[in-house]
């Protein structure tokens, strides 16, 4: 029997870019890491260069982005990079950052996918465990919910409903197969509404926000002159955010997820309940020959 193996990257790669919320220019280096290392973030701008594991138990803030932190250090807006790593099936990596937040680039995960592909993805000599959903779990708040059920694939069905003529009700169903992350999800950008901009700026957020890194709507229309990348770009980006947050389980996941109008806070609550030891999920290796997964890595269309 041949089991699916863990992956890291073949060489270090770096880039820099503006961070969405703090507005600072931040340098980012992705470095290969040994088996069972997981994904760790290291702050090079803090004395002693503290690091932290990308894990749901380390989430300290879910306002407008996902932030992980521990004593004296935090790293925010990690979800797009985490989604790219998940989509490219990278298990072990060290992420060095020169500031408190990952760069936003164009607001999607596509620049991160390109960077990971530039570094090349290499198989490691260790079995890869999968988190498999064992029994249904629903977490809800008002009319928002996340429902997980057992499935031998990784599937997400997401529904949003914004009272705006350019968005409205959108639904998208997606499963991770043969490069589908790169083709269908990675390029979907983060989005926001002009009416919320001043309030968020007063809160110290979106200091680096612009039409170059966000899809923005006024009360009536889309402000980005180039339009959407997909007609349903908003709901696809919500799936991107969910994948990034779900990856904080530390393992690739097999299960079906039906989600309505969720966000980082509900994602975080869901992960805590999923992983609380009540038997909703268990980890095990996956027989590669019988798996739905192909050895191909995610490719951008
Ligand atoms: Zn996002």
Boltz pocket constraint, residues with backbone or C-beta under 6 A from the ligand:
constraints:
  - pocket:
      binder: B
      contacts: [[A, 79], [A, 80], [A, 107], [A, 190], [A, 237], [A, 240], [A, 241]]
      max_distance: 6.0
